[in-house]
Amino acid sequence: MALGFKPWQIVAVTFTNKAANEMRDRISGLIGKERAREATIGTFHAICARILRRDGITIGLTRSFSIYDRADQLAVIKGALRVLDLDEKRFSPGGMLAWIGQRKDELADPATASRQAGNFYDETAARVYETYQRQLGEDDAVDFDDLLMRTVFLFEQHPDVLAKYQNRWQQILVDEYQDTNRAQYLLCRHLAAKHHNLAVVGDDDQSIYSWRGADLRNILDFEADYPDAKVVKLEQNYRSTQTILDAAHAVVSRNAGRKDKKLWTDRGSGTQIVLFDAYNEYEEAEFVARQVERLTGGQAPGLPSAGAEHVRPGRPGAGDQRAGARDRIQDRRGASSLGRPPGCTHVGGGRARRRESQPGGSRPHLAGFVRRCGARPRDAGGI
């Protein structure tokens, strides 16, 4: 805005509602709430849904189209399997839905997916995809992946619609750029093509969502895509001690194809790292449980003292497979080690959820085990 741009010329995009709200609050603190309301701030899915409601009529959508959640999607998939006389046990609805979602992340419509099919399963899945999309069209509905894919198709098939948004959004800000997939990458590229005012924030070392379509090349090749880009390294860390940062750097610096960076902090060196060689996953869970008890004031007999290396000699792999206690312990093993006092609810499963279960949904969590004393079962969704 110091360069003369108006708030309504700014679009700021991220992945979750929580992050979007935080972004909105920070922008409000800088320019005031009234002016911040004029800026477009939201998730990829929410902003694409807004675009499609305004201009989707040009690609066959009405302004009142429905957005199907996973339960709706599975119902349509099961219907497609029945229409095609396919056995759900052989072609699971969940597997079909994941296959279709991956193709949509790659911007492959049913015809493209059919051409690309290289085996019987893919050929069958492409038929299910075609039937699934046909039913969505009859229902005047889209799924979450459609919100991205069909907005890209809208921009590519209707340059006048793209030009309207290019003229409106002349400053484009994108958070967590390392997590963008092909569709999100093209959305940013199309919108920035006219004014080249694209600012992204991301860290290639934190790219962990390739399993859901995130393409690390988007951030690694940013300077190649935008030769005039200015790179600002944010290397100061405010959360960890230098010992942790140095250990993390010793590991991640060995990755091939990464941006050179080394984090530092003014929080001091902190305590030394403790290495524990667990014989199996149950011993690992026991160690984590005892550490939790010790750190929260409970009893923890037999734990290694801070700064000491604790290795059990004579066990398989001792000295060769030392590892810090993993950040994810399966719920049953963690629960058995910690015990479950009366009145406590156990929530877990270790399953990663998609970043958006609805337009602008929640950031995923890798749940290990969570114990909430006095929590009601229905509270589990809020964790």
C-alpha positions in Angstrom: 0.0 0.0 0.0 3.0 2.3 0.5 3.5 1.9 -3.3 0.0 3.3 -3.9 -2.0 0.1 -4.2 -5.5 -0.1 -2.8 -6.6 -2.8 -0.3 -9.1 -4.2 -2.8 -6.2 -4.8 -5.2 -4.6 -7.3 -2.8 -5.4 -11.0 -2.6 -3.7 -13.0 0.2 -4.0 -16.8 0.0 -3.2 -19.6 2.4 -4.3 -23.1 3.2 -6.5 -23.0 6.3 -9.2 -20.9 7.8 -7.1 -20.5 10.9 -4.1 -19.2 9.0 -6.4 -16.9 6.9 -7.9 -15.4 10.1 -4.5 -14.8 11.5 -3.4 -13.2 8.3 -6.5 -11.0 8.4 -5.8 -9.9 12.0 -2.2 -9.0 11.2 -3.2 -7.0 8.1 -5.9 -5.3 10.2 -3.3 -4.3 12.7 -1.2 -2.7 9.9 -3.9 -0.9 7.9 -7.0 -0.9 10.1 -10.0 -3.2 10.1 -12.1 -1.2 7.7 -9.5 -1.2 5.0 -8.5 -4.8 5.7 -12.1 -5.8 4.9 -11.6 -4.6 1.3 -8.7 -7.0 0.7 -9.4 -10.6 -0.4 -8.0 -12.9 2.2 -8.8 -16.6 2.3 -7.9 -20.2 1.4 -7.4 -21.4 -2.1 -10.6 -23.3 -2.0 -12.7 -20.5 -0.5 -11.4 -17.9 -3.1 -11.9 -20.4 -6.0 -15.5 -21.1 -4.7 -16.2 -17.3 -4.8 -14.8 -17.0 -8.3 -16.9 -19.9 -9.6 -20.1 -18.6 -8.0 -19.5 -15.3 -9.9 -18.2 -16.6 -13.2 -18.7 -20.3 -13.3 -21.8 -20.0 -15.4 -19.4 -19.8 -18.4 -18.3 -23.4 -17.8 -21.7 -24.8 -16.9 -22.1 -24.1 -13.2 -25.0 -22.2 -11.7 -24.4 -19.6 -8.9 -26.0 -21.9 -6.4 -24.0 -25.1 -7.1 -23.4 -27.4 -4.1 -20.0 -28.3 -2.7 -20.0 -32.0 -1.8 -18.1 -33.2 1.3 -16.5 -36.6 1.6 -19.7 -38.4 2.6 -21.4 -37.0 -0.5 -18.5 -37.9 -2.7 -18.5 -41.5 -1.4 -22.2 -41.8 -2.1 -21.7 -40.7 -5.7 -18.8 -43.0 -6.1 -20.8 -46.0 -4.8 -23.6 -45.0 -7.2 -21.0 -45.0 -10.1 -19.8 -48.4 -9.1 -23.3 -49.8 -9.2 -24.0 -48.2 -12.6 -20.8 -49.8 -14.0 -21.5 -53.1 -12.2 -18.2 -53.0 -10.3 -17.6 -54.8 -7.0 -16.9 -52.4 -4.1 -14.6 -55.0 -2.5 -12.3 -55.0 -5.5 -12.6 -51.3 -6.3 -13.1 -49.6 -2.9 -14.9 -46.3 -3.0 -12.2 -44.7 -0.9 -9.5 -45.9 -3.3 -11.5 -44.7 -6.3 -12.0 -41.3 -4.6 -8.3 -40.9 -3.9 -7.4 -41.9 -7.5 -9.8 -39.3 -8.8 -8.5 -36.6 -6.4 -5.0 -37.2 -7.6 -6.0 -36.8 -11.2 -7.8 -33.6 -10.4 -4.7 -32.3 -8.6 -2.8 -32.9 -11.8 -5.6 -31.1 -13.8 -6.6 -34.3 -15.7 -10.2 -34.4 -16.6 -11.9 -37.8 -17.3 -10.9 -37.9 -21.0 -7.3 -37.1 -20.1 -7.2 -39.6 -17.3 -8.6 -42.3 -19.7 -5.9 -41.6 -22.3 -3.2 -41.7 -19.6 -4.4 -45.0 -18.1 -1.6 -47.6 -18.3 -3.2 -50.6 -16.7 -6.6 -52.3 -16.0 -7.1 -50.6 -12.7 -6.5 -47.1 -14.1 -8.7 -47.8 -17.1 -11.5 -48.9 -14.7 -10.9 -45.9 -12.4 -11.1 -43.6 -15.4 -14.5 -45.0 -16.2 -15.6 -44.4 -12.6 -14.2 -40.9 -12.8 -16.3 -40.2 -15.9 -19.5 -41.5 -14.3 -18.7 -39.6 -11.1 -18.2 -36.3 -12.9 -21.4 -36.8 -15.0 -23.4 -37.3 -11.8 -21.8 -34.2 -10.2 -22.9 -32.3 -13.2 -26.5 -33.6 -13.0 -26.5 -32.6 -9.3 -25.1 -29.1 -10.0 -22.3 -29.9 -7.6 -18.6 -29.9 -7.3 -16.1 -31.5 -4.9 -13.2 -29.7 -3.2 -10.7 -30.7 -5.9 -13.1 -29.3 -8.6 -12.9 -25.9 -7.0 -9.3 -25.6 -7.9 -9.3 -27.6 -11.2 -12.4 -25.9 -12.6 -11.1 -22.4 -11.7 -7.9 -23.1 -13.6 -10.0 -24.3 -16.6 -12.1 -21.2 -16.3 -9.1 -18.9 -16.6 -7.6 -20.9 -19.4 -10.7 -21.2 -21.5 -12.0 -17.6 -20.9 -9.2 -15.1 -21.0 -11.7 -12.2 -20.4 -12.6 -13.7 -17.0 -8.9 -14.1 -16.2 -8.2 -10.5 -17.2 -10.9 -9.2 -14.9 -9.2 -10.8 -11.9 -5.8 -9.8 -13.1 -6.9 -6.2 -13.2 -8.5 -6.4 -9.8 -5.8 -8.4 -7.9 -2.5 -6.6 -8.7 -0.7 -7.7 -5.5 -0.8 -11.5 -4.9 0.5 -12.9 -1.6 0.7 -16.7 -1.0 1.6 -18.5 2.2 3.1 -22.0 2.6 4.1 -22.0 -1.1 6.0 -25.2 -0.7 2.7 -27.0 -0.2 1.1 -25.9 -3.5 0.1 -28.5 -6.1 -0.1 -28.2 -9.8 -3.5 -26.5 -9.8 -2.6 -24.0 -7.1 0.7 -23.2 -8.9 -1.2 -22.4 -12.1 -3.7 -20.3 -10.3 -0.9 -18.1 -9.0 0.9 -18.1 -12.3 -2.2 -17.1 -14.3 -3.2 -14.3 -11.9 0.4 -12.9 -11.7 1.0 -13.1 -15.4 0.0 -9.5 -16.1 1.6 -7.4 -13.3 4.2 -9.9 -12.0 3.5 -8.8 -8.4 3.7 -12.1 -6.7 5.1 -12.6 -3.1 5.3 -16.1 -1.7 6.4 -17.4 1.7 7.6 -20.9 2.0 10.3 -23.3 3.1 11.3 -26.2 0.9 12.6 -28.0 4.0 9.0 -28.2 5.3 7.5 -29.7 2.3 5.8 -32.9 3.6 2.6 -33.1 1.5 3.8 -34.7 -1.7 1.4 -37.6 -0.9 -1.5 -35.2 -1.6 0.0 -33.6 -4.7 2.3 -30.8 -3.3 5.1 -30.2 -5.8 8.4 -29.1 -4.3 9.5 -27.9 -7.7 7.1 -25.0 -7.4 9.3 -23.3 -4.7 12.7 -24.6 -5.9 12.1 -23.2 -9.4 10.5 -19.9 -8.3 13.5 -17.8 -9.5 13.4 -19.6 -12.8 9.7 -18.9 -13.2 10.2 -15.3 -12.1 13.8 -14.2 -13.0 13.3 -10.7 -11.4 12.3 -12.2 -8.1 14.0 -11.0 -4.9 14.7 -13.7 -2.3 14.7 -12.8 1.3 15.9 -15.5 3.7 14.2 -15.6 7.1 16.7 -17.6 9.0 16.1 -16.5 12.6 14.2 -19.0 14.6 12.1 -17.9 17.6 11.0 -21.3 18.9 13.9 -23.7 19.2 17.4 -23.6 20.9 20.6 -23.6 18.8 21.3 -27.3 19.7 18.0 -28.4 18.1 18.6 -26.2 15.0 22.1 -27.5 14.5 20.9 -31.1 14.8 18.1 -30.5 12.4 20.4 -28.8 9.9 22.9 -31.7 10.1 20.1 -33.9 8.8 18.2 -31.8 6.3 21.3 -30.3 4.8 21.9 -33.7 3.2 18.7 -33.5 1.2 19.3 -33.2 -2.6 17.7 -30.2 -4.3 17.1 -27.7 -1.5 17.6 -24.0 -1.0 20.7 -23.3 1.1 19.9 -21.8 4.5 20.9 -22.3 8.1 18.7 -21.2 10.9 19.9 -19.5 14.1 18.4 -18.2 17.3 19.2 -15.9 20.2 17.7 -18.3 22.7 21.0 -20.0 23.6 22.2 -23.5 23.1 19.8 -25.3 25.4 20.2 -28.8 26.8 21.9 -31.6 24.9 20.0 -34.0 22.8 19.3 -37.5 24.4 19.5 -40.5 22.2 17.5 -43.6 23.1 17.8 -46.9 21.3 14.5 -48.7 21.7 14.3 -52.5 21.3 10.8 -52.3 19.8 7.8 -49.9 19.5 6.5 -50.8 23.0 9.8 -49.9 24.6 9.7 -46.7 22.6 6.2 -45.9 23.8 7.3 -46.7 27.4 10.2 -44.3 27.1 8.0 -41.5 25.8 5.5 -42.1 28.5 8.1 -41.9 31.3 9.6 -38.7 29.8 6.1 -37.1 29.8 5.7 -38.1 33.4 9.1 -36.7 34.3 8.5 -33.4 32.5 5.1 -33.0 34.1 6.2 -33.8 37.6 5.4 -37.6 37.7 7.8 -40.4 38.6 10.2 -41.6 35.9 12.7 -44.1 37.4 15.5 -45.3 35.3 15.5 -42.5 32.7 18.8 -41.2 31.3 19.8 -37.8 32.8 19.7 -34.7 30.6 22.7 -34.6 28.3 23.5 -38.3 28.6 23.4 -40.8 25.8 21.3 -43.9 26.8 22.0 -47.0 24.7 21.0 -50.5 25.7 24.0 -52.7 24.8 23.5 -56.1 23.3 20.2 -55.2 21.6 19.9 -55.6 17.8 21.2 -52.5 16.0 22.6 -50.8 19.1 24.8 -48.0 18.0 23.7 -48.3 14.4 20.1 -47.5 14.6 19.9 -45.0 17.4 17.0 -42.6 17.1 15.2 -40.0 19.2 11.8 -41.1 20.3 9.6 -40.7 17.3 7.0 -37.8 17.2 4.3 -40.3 16.4 3.5 -43.3 18.7 0.5 -45.4 17.7 -2.4 -44.7 20.0 -2.8 -48.2 21.5 0.9 -48.5 22.4 1.0 -44.9 23.8 -2.2 -45.5 25.8 -0.9 -48.8 27.3 2.2 -47.1 28.5 0.6 -44.1 29.9 -2.5 -45.9 31.3 -5.9 -44.4 31.1 -7.3 -42.9 34.3 -11.0 -42.8 34.9 -12.8 -40.0 33.1 -10.2 -39.7 30.3 -11.0 -39.8 26.7 -8.5 -41.2 24.2 -8.3 -39.7 20.8 -5.9 -40.7 18.1 -5.0 -42.8 15.2 -2.0 -41.2 13.6 -3.9 -40.4 10.4 -3.1 -37.3 8.4 -6.2 -35.4 7.2 -6.3 -33.2 4.1 -5.5 -29.7 4.8 -9.0 -28.6 3.8 -12.1 -30.6 4.7 -14.1 -27.7 3.5 -13.3 -24.5 1.6 -10.7 -23.1 3.9 -10.7 -26.1 6.2 -8.3 -26.9 9.0 -4.6 -27.6 8.8 -3.8 -31.3 9.1 -2.5 -32.9 12.2 -0.5 -36.1 12.6 -2.2 -37.4 15.7 -0.1 -39.7 17.9 -2.0 -40.1 21.1 -3.9 -37.5 23.0 -5.3 -37.9 26.4 -7.9 -35.4 27.6 -9.2 -35.9 31.1 -12.9 -35.1 31.4 -13.3 -34.5 27.7 -16.5 -35.6 26.0 -16.2 -37.8 22.9 -17.7 -35.2 20.7 -14.9 -32.8 21.7 -12.5 -35.0 19.7 -13.1 -33.1 16.5 -11.7 -29.9 18.1 -8.3 -31.4 18.8 
